[in-house]
Amino acid sequence: MTEHDHPEAAAPEGTDAGPKLQLQKIYIKDSSFESPNSPQVFMQQEGKPSLSLNLNSTSTKIADNTHEVVLSVSVEAKMGDSLAFLIEVQQAGIFNVEDCEVEEHRKLVGKRCPAMLYPYVCEAISNLAGKGGFHQLLLQPLDFDDLYLKAEQSPPPPQN
C-alpha cells in the first residue's frame, strides 16, 4: 500500500497539512426506549405516527487536543394523542484535533464531529425501534453546517 492508496495518509514532514481530525473511539454513552402504551398502541391501525426529532451536541476536553463529543438525539412517535414510543440515544466519540486555529477548532468539534457521529446514532435508533416492535426508522440526512450556523446565530440560553 502506498500513500497514494489513502489520501488521508499523513503529509510528508515539512509540509503544512492543515488541521487534523482523528476519531479515536466511538461508543453509545446512554440509550433508552420507552413504549408506555404498549400493547394497545400496536392495535391502532390509523395512519402513520407523527415523529418529532430533537438533537444536541456537547463537547468536553479530556486531554490536550482530545475531546469527547456527544450527539444526543431523541425521537418521539405519537399515534394521535397517544405516545407510541420515545427513543433517546447519546452517541459519543473521542476525537483528536490538532494543528488548527481556535475558530477552525470550534467548527471541527461543533459540526464535523457530530456529523461523523450521526450515522451511528441513526443506526442505534433504527435498531431500538425495530426491537421495540415498531418499523425501523430511517432518519433523514442532516446538514450539520446549517445547524451549526443557526446555533451560532441564536442567542445563548438564559443562565439560572
C-alpha positions, 0 to 999 in steps of 0.5 A, spaced: 500 500 500 502 506 498 500 513 500 497 514 494 492 508 496 489 513 502 489 520 501 488 521 508 495 518 509 499 523 513 503 529 509 510 528 508 514 532 514 515 539 512 509 540 509 503 544 512 497 539 512 492 543 515 488 541 521 487 534 523 481 530 525 482 523 528 476 519 531 479 515 536 473 511 539 466 511 538 461 508 543 453 509 545 454 513 552 446 512 554 440 509 550 433 508 552 426 506 549 420 507 552 413 504 549 408 506 555 402 504 551 404 498 549 400 493 547 394 497 545 398 502 541 400 496 536 392 495 535 391 502 532 391 501 525 390 509 523 395 512 519 402 513 520 405 516 527 407 523 527 415 523 529 418 529 532 426 529 532 430 533 537 438 533 537 444 536 541 451 536 541 456 537 547 463 537 547 468 536 553 476 536 553 479 530 556 486 531 554 490 536 550 487 536 543 482 530 545 475 531 546 469 527 547 463 529 543 456 527 544 450 527 539 444 526 543 438 525 539 431 523 541 425 521 537 418 521 539 412 517 535 405 519 537 399 515 534 394 521 535 394 523 542 397 517 544 405 516 545 407 510 541 414 510 543 420 515 545 427 513 543 433 517 546 440 515 544 447 519 546 452 517 541 459 519 543 466 519 540 473 521 542 476 525 537 483 528 536 484 535 533 490 538 532 494 543 528 488 548 527 486 555 529 481 556 535 475 558 530 477 552 525 477 548 532 470 550 534 467 548 527 471 541 527 468 539 534 461 543 533 459 540 526 464 535 523 464 531 529 457 530 530 456 529 523 461 523 523 457 521 529 450 521 526 450 515 522 451 511 528 446 514 532 441 513 526 443 506 526 442 505 534 435 508 533 433 504 527 435 498 531 431 500 538 425 501 534 425 495 530 426 491 537 421 495 540 416 492 535 415 498 531 418 499 523 425 501 523 426 508 522 430 511 517 432 518 519 433 523 514 440 526 512 442 532 516 446 538 514 450 539 520 453 546 517 446 549 517 445 547 524 451 549 526 450 556 523 443 557 526 446 555 533 451 560 532 446 565 530 441 564 536 442 567 542 445 563 548 440 560 553 438 564 559 443 562 565 439 560 572 
